[in-house]
């Protein structure tokens, strides 16, 4: 039943040699890996205006030079991550760069920040898209959380089907969003050039504004820089590209940067020229669309595609999170299960964990994750700063041809990213302070996992100096029995085949009268097998049995004998029948696994109906 449902949702398993078919071309990669960055133009320009409006509408002209500053940072990031793509084609982005050039712990800071940021990407994007939908249909507002969770489940399932299938489905809404924004910006510029828009809607550039300060401008700049979240995703996901992967990734990164720059600049300029003031009941993009198109079908098309791409921006997290997790897992900082490919050749464990954690975050914040946006942004700019600083160290230490120009690019990017990070902490500390708590905790978790893997490797290595175990002189078998059944008979046959020195059957009755009755039955069943009964007045099977096994094991070890516990277990024909029976054998095995020098063997007896 479960396998049929899995096959229906995910599709048939793929062979390992079909991995090449699951790689992305540039067109699909641009859609699936740029959706987070491109969707940020829906709220990035608005974040600038929300800071400037605290002074007056006359200050809106500052959005033009602030946008120019954001574009400079975008250019520095694009050029930097282009260098990272060719220097580190295995993927991993900021984590790999920081770890190799700055050290283990800066790398873990970058990796931990990005892992959390991708979880926030999914939660924030889906919640924002859901808000856009329920705003259009207020009757759905009470179901915000449910709708958001359903969206996460759908996107998770699509990604479990394989990266190419999810890209094929998700590419259309992304390109529709880009197309409709280009139409809106183009038509808006045409109206401005044709004189259809009066000049009095905006303050001229250079208008003096009382109360303006460098601190406020930097705050607006850092807020607008939230439009750059997702720029690093392509450098993390290089292995998802078709060969030659680095070249295709670099071209996709350049295309994403160009689209983001044009859309961001166009929306900022139209917002300034149309004199758009942010409102609680309407976004900046919504107001611009109404000014350009009127409240007609094109206006609703803009709103619909904006809502859709906000939801689909979550897919950037699904593309980058599993590959970043693979790099961390290979370095033994997170569980090795993240390196395992699923039926459809994707890293299914990473996809499932990302979906689960995102759903928990959505439920915990009741779908209202807007106050997590600053935390979401600072979680990106910390790795931005570290990766570019790492590239600076790389160029200084290795000095390849043309290193000086590359060093200047990374220095500019690192400096601006650091300023943005600092401004987030200075201006939005109430929203971003949790990063000072969870990052050290994540690094501690990484450290403990790594320490565990190193300890396991040391103990399992054949070349260790541990003394070899003593030779086993014989075997004592303990057979827990609940009754006189075919299951016990089957297990006894197996126990006798092991040529044991002694077989001890153990029965745990809960009532005194049951003890004598069972002993009489056993004498007729198998009198040659010693039976030990352990009366349990507290109705526990595990505790008295474990104490008996410990006693036998201590005596057996003196003679270099091995203790083996043979656990009888019947297997129902249908899986759901298991819930109708006590799982005593399962509990016993789980308890005995932690006993030293005790072997546990399960003897299954399969029921026919």
N, C-alpha and C positions, 0 to 999 in steps of 0.2 A: 504493500500500500504506500509506504513512505517513499520507496524508490520510484514508484509511478508518479507520485506528486512531484518529486525532485526532477524526474526526467521531463515532466510537462513544463515546470517553471524554468528550469535551467537549460534543458536540452541534453542531447546525448553526449557522453564523454568523448573527448578528442584525444588522438594519439600524440605522444610527445613530439613526433616529427612534424606535426601540423602547427607547431609554434609559430613558424614564419607566416602562416596565414592569419595569425592574430595580431600582426603588427599594423600600425597605423600609417596611412599616407598623410601628406602634409595637410590636405583639405580637411580630413576627419580630425586630425590631431589639433588643428587650429580651433575647431569647434569644441572639442572635448576638454582641451587643456587651457583654453582662453576664456571659458564661460565665466569664471570667477572674476578675472580682471575686467572683462568687458561689461559685466553686470554692474561693476562698481561705479560706472559713469552715471548710474541711476541715482546714486546717493552721494558720490564724491563732491561734485560741484555744490550740492545743497549744504554739505558740511561747512564749506567756506562761507557761504552766505549766512548761515546760522550764527557764525562768530561775528561777522561784520554788522549784522542787523542789530547787535547790542549797542552800537553807536548810533547809526541812522542809515536810511536808504542812500544818503549821499556817499557813504563809504563803500558802496557796492563797486565803484570803479576800481578799487584795490583788488577785486577778484581777477582782473586781467593780469597784472604783474605777478600775483600769487600763482595763478594758473601757469604762467611762464616758468616760475620756479619749480612747480610740480613737473613740468615737461623736461626741465633740465635734469631733475632727479630721475625721471623715467628713462631719459637717454643714457644717463650714467649706469642705471641698473641693467638696461638692455645690453649695452656694450660689455658690462662686467659679466653678466650671465652668459653672453655669447662666448667669452673667453673661458668661462667655467665649463661650458658644454664641450669644447674641444680639449680642455686640459683634463676633464674627468668624465669621459664618455660612458662610464659604467653607471652614471646617475648618482643620486645622493645629494647633489646640490650643496647647500650651505653646510650640511653636516660633514660631508666628506672633505670639503675645502677647509673648514675650521679645524677639524680633527688633525688633518695632515700638516697644516701650516702653523696653527696656534696651539695645538696640544689636545689631549684627550678631553679635558673638561670643557673648554670652549666649544669643542665639537658636540659634546653632550648637551650643552646649553642650547646650541642651534638646533640639534635634532629633537630635543624635548619640546622646544618652543614650536617647531613646525608640526610635530605630532598633535599637540594640543590645538594648534591653529587650524589644522585640517578638520578636526572634530567640530570646532567652532564654525568653520566654513559651512559644513553641512547643516548644523543646527540653525545658524543665523540666516543662511540663504533660504532654506526651506520655510522658516518662520516668516521671513520678510515676504516671500512669494505668497504664502498662505494669507498674510495680512492684506495683501493687494487684492486677492480673490474675495475675501470676506468683506472687504470695504465696498466692493462692487455689488456684493450680494449680502447685505447685513443680516439676513436670516440665518446665515451659516456661521455667524460669529461665535455662538456657543460651542461650535464643533472645531474651533481652531486647532486644538492639540491633536484631535483625532485625524483631521485632514493632513496636518503636518507629518504625523507618524505614517499615514498611508503613503504620502509622497516619498518618505525615506525608504519604506519597504519596496516601493516600485523601483526607485533608482538603484537600491541594493540588488534587487533581482536582476535588473538589466545588466549591471556590472558583473554579476555572477555568471551570466550567460556568455561573457567574453567582452573584451575591450572593443573589438570591431563591431559587434552587434549594438552595444550601447552607443558607440560613436555614430553608427548609421542612423539610429533613431533620434539621437539628440542633436545632430548637426543641423537639421532643418529649422528648429526654433531659434537656434543661435544666429544663423545667417538671416533669418527673417527679421530678428531684432536689429541686426546691423543694417540691413537694407532699409527698414522703416525709419531708423534714426537718420540715416543718410538722406532719405527723402525729406524728413522733417527739417534737418539742418539746411539742406539745399533750398527748400522752399522758403524757409525763414530768411536766409541770406538774400534770396531773390526779392522778397517783399521789402527788405531794408534798402537794397540797391535801387529798387523801382520807386522808392519814396512812399510806400504804403504804410510805413511805420513812422509816426511822429517822433521828432528828436527829443521832445520834452519828457519822455518816459524815463530817462536816465540822467544822472549827473555827469557832466563832461569829465574826461580823464584829467586828473590834476587838481580837481576841486578840493580846496582845503577842508579838512574834517576835524572838528574839535574832539580831543580825547584820544586820538590815534596814537599808538605807541608801537615800538618794535616788538614788544612782548605779545601784543594783540595780533600783529601781523604774523608772527611766528606760530601763534596758536592757530590762526586760520590756515596757515601753510601746512601744519602738521595734520589738521583735520582734513584738509583737501587731499593730503597724501594717502588717506585711506583708500583712494581710488586705485592705488598701485598694489593692493593685495592681490595675490595670485600670480604676480609676474615671475616668481621663482619656480612655479609648478613645472614648467617645461624642462628645466635643468634637472629636476628630480626624476622625471619620467622618460629620460633618453632611451632606455631599453625598450620602450613601447613603440619606437619608431622603426619603420622599414629601413633597410640598409640603402645608402650609408647613413646610419642613424645620426651621427653628430651634424652632418651637413643639413639633413632634413630638419633636425631640431633647431639649428641656428636660423634657417630660413623661416620656420614657423614662429620663432621668437621675434624675428624682425617684423613679420606680418602682424603679429599681435600688438607689438609696440606701435606700429604705424596706425592701426585701427584705433587703438586706445587713445593715442594722441589726437587724432582727428575728431573722434566722438567727444572726448573730454573738452577739447578746445571749443568745438562747435556749441556745445551745451552751455559752457561758461559764457561765451560771447553772446549767445541769444538771450541768456538769462539777464546779462548786463544791459543789453540794448533794449529789451522789452520791459526793463524795470521790474523784473520778477522778484517778489518778496516771498520767502518761505512761509507756508501756512500749515497749521496742524491738520487741516482736512484735505490738503492737496500737495503733492510733491512738486518739485521744481519742473521735472520732466512733464508732469501732467499739465501744469500751467502753460508751459511753452507750447505743448501740443495743442492746447485749446486756443492759444493765440494764433498759431500757424494754420491749423486746419479748421478751427471752429469745432463745435461739439457734434461731430458727425462720425461716420463709420471709421474714418482714418484715426480720429482721436481715440476711439475705443480699441482700435487695432494696436496703436502705440501702447495703451495701457495693458492690453492682453499680452503682447509680446514681452513687455517689461516684467510683468508678473511671472511669465513663464521662464524667462532667463534667470530671474532671481532664484527660482526653484532649481533650475538646471545648473546654476553656478555651483551647487553642491557636488556636481560630478567631477569638478576639478579635484576635490578632496579624495574622491574614490580612485582617481587616476594616480595621484601623487603619494597618498598615505601608504598604500601597500608596498610601493617600491622603496620609500624611505624606511619603512619597517624592515624590509629585506636587508638593507645595508646595516641597520642597527642590530638585527638578529645575527647576521654573519659575523659581526664583531662581538657577539655574545652579550649584548646589553639588554635585549628583550628576548622572550621565548623563541626557541628555534622553529616553532610551528609556523611562524610568519614567513619562512623560506619555502614552504611547501606549496606547490601548485595544485589547484583543484581540478575537477573534471574538465573544465573548459579552459585549462592552462593559465588561468589568472591566479593571483595570490588570494585565494578565497578567504583564508583566515583573517587577513588584513581587512578585506572588504566587509566581512561579517562583524568584526570587532568595531570597525568605524561606524557601521550602521547602528549597532547596539548602543554604543556610547552616545551617539547623536540623539537617538530616541530618548535615552535617559535624561540627557540635557534638556531636550524640548519639554519633557514631562515635568522635570524639576522646576523649570522656569515658566511653565504653563504656556509655552509658545511665545512668550514675550521676551525675546532675547535681544531687543534693541540696545539695552544698556550694556551688552557684552561687546558691541562693535568696537569701542576703544581698546578693550582687552584683545580682541581679535586682530586689530591693527598693530598694536604694540608687539603681539606675538609674531608678526611678520618682520617688523623693522629691527628687532634684535638679531635674527638670522641675517637680514640684509647687511647690518653693520659688521657682524662677525665674518661673513663670507667675503666681503670686500676687503676687510682688514687682512684676512687670510691670503687673498690674492696679492695684496701689497707685500706681505712677507715673502711670498713665493717669488715675485719679480726681483726683490732686493737680494735674496739669497742665491737665486739661480742665474739671474741676468741673461736671459735669452736675447736674441736679436730683437730690437725694437721694444725692449722692456721699459724704457723710460716713459714712452707715451702710454703704455698700458698701466704703468704705475700711477701716472697722473689721473687717468680715468678712474681707477679704483680708489685713489685717495679722495677725489671729489665725491664719489659715491659714498664712501665710508663716512666722510665728514658730514654730508647732508643727512644720511641715514641716522647717524648718531644724534644730530641736532633734533631730528624728528622724534626719535625715541625719547630724548631728554624732555622735549616739550610735552609729550604724552604724559610723562610722569609728573611734570610740574603743573600742567593745566588740568589734567583729568585723573589725578591721583585716586579719588574715591572710586573710580571705575577700574583702574588698572593695578591697584595695590595687590590683588590676589596673585599676580605674576611673581611677586617677591616671596610668596608662600609655596605655590605649587611647583615652581621651577627647581628650588632646592630639594623638594620632596621627590620629584621625578628623577633628578640626578642621583639621589640616594637610592632610589629603587633600581636605576640602571647599575649602580655600583654593586648592590647586593646580588642582583641577578648575575652580573659578570663574575663576582667572587664565587658564587655557587658553581657556575660552569667550570671555572678554573679548578675548584676543589674536586669536582667530580672527575675531571680529566686526569688530575694527579693520582686519584685513587684507582682509576680504571687502567692506567697505563701499565703495560706488562713490565716495563723496565724499572718500576718503583722498587724500593728497598724493603718492601714489606715481606715478612716471613711467609713462606708458602704454607697453605693450610695442611693440617695433619692428615695422614691417610685415614680413610673411612674403613673401619674394620667390619661393620655390619649395619643392618638397618632395622629400626623398630617402627612399625606402622600403627598409627592411631586412627581408628575409624569411627567418627561420630555417627550414631544410628538413632533415628527417631521412631522406627517401627520395623515390623517384619514385612518387607515389601520387595518387589522386583528391583527397585532402585538400590537397596542395600545388597541384595544378592549379586547384582551386577558389579558393585564396588568391591565386594568380597572376592569375587573371581579375579578381578584386576589385582587386588592386594596380594593374593596368593601367588600370582605370576611374578611378583617382584623378588621372590626368594628371600623374604625377610626372616630375621631371627625370631621375631615375635610380632603377632598381630593382636592388638588390643581394641576391642569394640567398646565404645563409651556411650552410655545412655544417661540423659539428664531428665529425671521425672520431677514433676511439680507437686505430686501428692505421694504420701508414704505407701498407700495401698497399691499405687501404680508400680512401685518398685518391685514388689514381690511378683506381681502378675507378669511383668515383662521378663523377669529372670526365668520364670517357668517356661514361657514361650521360647526364650533363647535356647534353653537346654534341648528343646525339641528341634529347633531350627539349625543351629550350628554349635553343638556342645564342645567341639574341639577348639573353638575360638574363645579366648578369655573375654569375659564381659565385666566391665566396671560400671557401676551405677553411681551417679553423683546427684544426690537429692538437693534440689534448689528451692528453698522455702520462699525466696524472693522472685521466683519465676523467671530467672535469667538463665539462658543457655550459655551465653558467651563467657561470663565471668568464671563459673566453676570449671568449664572446659579448658579455658586458658590457663587457670591455676594448675590443673592436672597436667597439661602439656608441658608447662614450665618445670614441674617436678620431674617428669619423665626425662625431659631434655637435660636437666642438670645431672641426673644419674647416668644417662647414656653418654654424656660427654666424657665422663671419667674413663669409660671403656672405649672411647673413640668411635661410638656408634652414632649413626645419623637418625634423627627423628623425622618421619614423613607423616603428614596428616592427609589422609585420603578423604575428600569431601564428596559425598554422594549428592547428586543434583538431578532432578528430572526437568526436562525441557518441554514445555507445552508446544503443540503443533503451531498455534497462532501466537504471535508476539503479545497481543493485548491480554491473553490469558494470564500473563505473569502477574498482573495487578490483582488477580483473584487469589493469589497464594502468598504465604509468608516467605520472605526472602532470607531465611535463616542462613543458608549456605553462602549467600553473597556477603552478609554481615560478618560471618565467621572468617571468610577469606580476607576481607578488608582488615579485620582485627589482627589476624595472624601474620599478615604481610610484614608487620613491623617487629616480629619476633626473630631474633638472630638464631641462626643454625637450625631453623625449622623449615622443611620443604613442604609446600602445599600443592597437592594434586587434586584436580577436580575430575570426577568421573561422571560424564553426562549420561542420562538415560532418556531417550527421546520417546515421547508419547506419540501414539499413532492417531489419536483424535481428541 
